Amino acid sequence: MTDRFVGKAEEFAEGRRKVVTVDHHEVIVFEHGGQFYAFENLCLHQGGPVGEGALIGKVEVVLDEFKCFVREEFSETEIHLVCPWHGWEYDIQTGAFAGDRSKRLRKYEVYEREGKVHLRA
């Protein structure tokens, strides 16, 4: 495994993302909530550029004491990367597909050191 410099941490401000190539594969690198993430930029559904998608909280159903639907809310703890082609959602912590947690995006180790972001591949 080798480490490669991706960019300065400040370059990821305001939701900016970077695409880097690792062994002929596009990898999307981004920051959310002070944490850096990196995934192969290839949706499992039809190969869409998942890294171009929105980051949103997982939709959670709120039920009353009778288990009847009250409303839906966006999670503040589980954030999803949503493929812009067909809406497939992936947990940014694990890369797991929300519709079937046994399927997941290829995840890469990424870290910040002294204001510089590195990818381990």
C-alpha positions in Angstrom: 0.0 0.0 0.0 1.1 3.5 -0.8 0.0 6.9 0.4 -0.7 9.6 -2.1 -1.3 13.3 -1.5 -4.8 14.4 -2.5 -4.8 18.0 -1.6 -4.8 20.5 1.2 -7.6 20.2 3.7 -8.8 23.7 3.0 -9.5 22.7 -0.6 -12.4 20.6 0.6 -14.3 23.5 2.3 -17.9 24.2 1.4 -18.6 20.7 0.1 -15.9 20.6 -2.6 -14.8 17.1 -3.7 -11.9 15.7 -5.6 -11.7 12.9 -8.0 -8.3 11.0 -8.1 -7.3 8.0 -10.1 -6.1 4.9 -8.3 -5.1 1.9 -10.5 -7.3 3.1 -13.4 -10.3 3.6 -11.0 -11.8 7.0 -10.2 -12.0 7.7 -6.5 -14.1 10.5 -5.0 -12.6 12.2 -1.9 -14.7 14.5 0.3 -15.1 15.9 3.8 -18.3 15.9 5.9 -18.5 16.9 9.5 -14.8 17.1 10.0 -14.1 13.6 8.7 -12.7 12.7 5.3 -14.1 9.9 3.1 -13.0 8.2 -0.1 -15.0 5.7 -2.3 -14.7 4.4 -5.8 -16.7 6.8 -7.9 -18.9 4.0 -9.4 -22.5 3.4 -8.4 -23.3 -0.3 -8.0 -26.6 0.1 -9.9 -25.6 1.2 -13.4 -22.1 2.7 -12.9 -23.1 6.3 -12.4 -20.7 8.8 -10.9 -21.9 8.4 -7.3 -19.4 11.1 -6.1 -21.4 13.8 -7.9 -24.5 13.1 -5.8 -26.0 14.9 -2.8 -25.2 14.2 0.8 -28.4 13.8 2.8 -29.5 12.3 6.1 -31.1 8.9 5.9 -34.8 9.2 5.8 -36.3 7.8 9.1 -39.9 7.2 9.8 -41.4 8.5 13.1 -44.2 6.3 14.5 -46.6 7.1 17.4 -47.2 4.8 20.4 -49.7 2.7 18.2 -47.0 2.3 15.5 -48.8 4.5 13.1 -47.0 6.8 10.7 -46.5 10.4 12.0 -43.9 11.8 9.7 -40.5 11.3 8.1 -37.3 13.0 9.3 -33.7 13.2 8.0 -31.2 11.5 10.3 -28.5 13.8 11.7 -26.2 10.8 12.5 -26.4 8.6 9.3 -25.5 10.5 6.2 -26.0 9.1 2.7 -24.3 9.8 -0.6 -27.0 9.7 -3.3 -26.1 8.7 -6.8 -27.4 11.4 -9.2 -28.5 8.9 -11.9 -31.1 6.8 -10.1 -31.0 7.8 -6.4 -29.2 4.8 -4.9 -28.1 5.8 -1.4 -24.8 4.8 0.4 -23.9 5.2 4.0 -20.8 7.4 4.1 -19.4 5.7 7.1 -19.3 2.2 5.6 -20.2 2.6 1.9 -23.1 0.2 2.4 -26.1 0.5 0.0 -29.2 1.5 2.0 -31.4 -1.0 0.1 -29.2 -4.0 0.8 -26.4 -3.5 3.4 -24.6 -6.5 2.0 -23.7 -4.5 -1.0 -21.2 -1.6 -0.7 -19.0 0.8 -2.5 -15.3 0.2 -2.5 -14.0 2.3 0.4 -10.5 3.7 0.6 -8.6 4.9 3.7 -8.1 8.7 3.7 -6.6 10.8 6.4 -5.5 14.3 7.2 -2.1 15.1 8.6 -0.7 18.7 9.1 -3.4 20.1 6.9 -2.8 17.8 4.0 -5.2 15.0 2.9 -3.7 11.6 1.9 -5.3 8.5 0.4 -3.9 5.1 1.2 -4.3 2.7 -1.8 
